Amino acid sequence: MKRFLIGLFFLNLLFSGCSKDTESQIIGKWQLRQVTYLDKEERSDSSFFNFHLNVFKIQTVIQKENYSINSWGTYNINNDSLFINLKQIDDLNNLSSYPIYGWHTLSKKYKINELNASKLILSCNDTIYHFRKF
């Protein structure tokens, strides 16, 4: 019985360590490079997702208008899911109409397809978002 409990303890540490690793790897600034839809792909270089200690910031520079959108919120990672809740939004109309994001509500759930020191790939519905560490 003692060995069984010790084994459960170490398994718990092992699995909780995996979650922490994902959380530590996502910390930083990520540049959105490409969005893949079912029927097309779009390139991007002016959108950034920032993650730090459960605080999320999205930055978009709209170069034609010399305008930027900055929105803040929180994020949470659970297994391979990333949950983002926006709290402060510079311009929700601009953010939701900006085609790359597809934000229509204050909350969004992504699946983490790949995460390493230089690459982050997220998916939501049928859209795949490719980021590089900035």
Order of alpha helices (4+ residues) and beta strands (2+ residues): alpha-beta-beta-beta-beta-beta-beta-alpha-beta-beta-beta
